[in-house]
Amino acid sequence: MGVTQICGPGRVLYDSGGWTVAATGRLVLVAVVVKTGGGSWDSLKCPYVLPVGMRPPVTWQAACSTQNAGSVTGVLTANTDGTITVSNQGGSGSGDFRRGSLCFVATA
């Protein structure tokens, strides 16, 4: 039985406008510091789309903290089609910065 190496030299795939996407081997890290707006379901889409081979095998989500410390409804999502979004999940009123990160092993 062998062990598949999932890490190797790291590289930044995208770094602009509060979005950072990096990879080391098949391990992908997404970090954000963005504003979504104050509406209940406001969202923001990353201009960068993960290429085939660097996408998650299932939709991957992580919570975002909000700068005002009063809203905990933000979520960072990496989708199987390569899109990445930050969205408000129903609580309105906070247009402050949302910060979050997620990490996953990409499909080969």
C-alpha positions as CSV (number, residue, x, y, z in Angstrom):
1,M,0.0,0.0,0.0
2,G,1.4,3.4,-1.0
3,V,0.8,6.8,0.4
4,T,-0.3,9.6,-2.0
5,Q,1.6,12.8,-1.5
6,I,-0.8,15.7,-1.3
7,C,1.8,18.4,-0.5
8,G,4.7,19.9,-2.4
9,P,6.1,23.3,-3.1
10,G,3.5,26.0,-2.4
11,R,2.4,28.6,-4.9
12,V,-0.1,31.5,-5.0
13,L,-2.7,31.0,-7.6
14,Y,-4.5,34.3,-7.1
15,D,-4.0,37.3,-4.7
16,S,-6.1,40.4,-5.4
17,G,-9.0,42.4,-3.9
18,G,-9.0,40.6,-0.5
19,W,-9.0,37.1,-2.1
20,T,-6.0,34.8,-1.7
21,V,-5.9,31.3,-3.3
22,A,-2.8,29.2,-2.8
23,A,-1.9,25.6,-3.3
24,T,0.7,23.2,-2.2
25,G,0.4,20.0,-4.1
26,R,-3.3,19.1,-4.1
27,L,-3.9,21.0,-0.8
28,V,-5.7,24.2,-1.6
29,L,-6.1,27.2,0.8
30,V,-8.6,30.1,0.2
31,A,-8.4,33.1,2.5
32,V,-10.6,36.2,2.3
33,V,-11.0,39.7,3.7
34,V,-14.0,41.2,1.8
35,K,-17.2,43.2,2.2
36,T,-20.4,41.5,1.0
37,G,-22.9,44.3,1.7
38,G,-25.6,44.5,4.4
39,G,-28.5,42.7,2.8
40,S,-29.8,39.4,4.2
41,W,-28.5,37.3,1.3
42,D,-25.8,39.5,-0.2
43,S,-22.8,37.7,-1.6
44,L,-19.6,38.4,-3.4
45,K,-18.0,36.1,-6.0
46,C,-14.2,35.8,-6.4
47,P,-13.0,36.8,-9.9
48,Y,-10.7,33.8,-9.9
49,V,-12.2,30.3,-10.8
50,L,-10.3,27.2,-9.6
51,P,-9.0,25.2,-12.5
52,V,-10.0,21.6,-13.1
53,G,-7.7,19.5,-10.8
54,M,-7.7,22.2,-8.1
55,R,-11.4,22.0,-7.3
56,P,-13.0,20.5,-4.2
57,P,-14.6,17.0,-4.6
58,V,-17.7,18.4,-2.8
59,T,-18.9,21.9,-2.0
60,W,-16.7,23.1,0.9
61,Q,-17.7,25.8,3.4
62,A,-16.3,27.6,6.4
63,A,-17.6,30.3,8.6
64,C,-16.5,33.9,8.3
65,S,-16.1,36.3,11.2
66,T,-17.4,39.8,10.8
67,Q,-15.4,42.9,11.8
68,N,-18.2,44.3,13.9
69,A,-18.3,41.1,16.0
70,G,-22.1,41.2,15.9
71,S,-22.9,39.2,12.8
72,V,-21.9,35.6,12.6
73,T,-23.8,34.7,9.4
74,G,-21.0,34.9,6.8
75,V,-19.9,31.8,5.0
76,L,-17.0,31.2,2.6
77,T,-17.8,28.5,-0.1
78,A,-15.6,26.7,-2.6
79,N,-17.8,25.0,-5.2
80,T,-17.2,21.9,-7.3
81,D,-17.4,24.1,-10.5
82,G,-14.4,26.1,-9.2
83,T,-16.3,29.2,-8.1
84,I,-15.6,30.8,-4.7
85,T,-18.0,33.0,-2.9
86,V,-18.5,34.8,0.4
87,S,-22.2,35.2,1.4
88,N,-24.4,36.5,4.1
89,Q,-26.7,33.7,5.3
90,G,-29.8,35.6,6.4
91,G,-28.9,38.1,9.0
92,S,-29.1,41.7,7.7
93,G,-27.4,44.9,8.7
94,S,-23.7,44.2,8.5
95,G,-21.7,45.6,5.6
96,D,-18.4,45.3,7.4
97,F,-15.4,43.2,6.4
98,R,-15.8,39.4,6.6
99,R,-12.7,37.3,7.2
100,G,-12.4,33.6,6.7
101,S,-10.4,30.7,5.3
102,L,-10.8,27.2,4.2
103,C,-8.6,24.4,3.1
104,F,-9.4,21.2,1.1
105,V,-7.7,18.4,-0.8
106,A,-8.5,18.9,-4.5
107,T,-9.7,16.2,-6.8
108,A,-7.1,14.8,-9.2
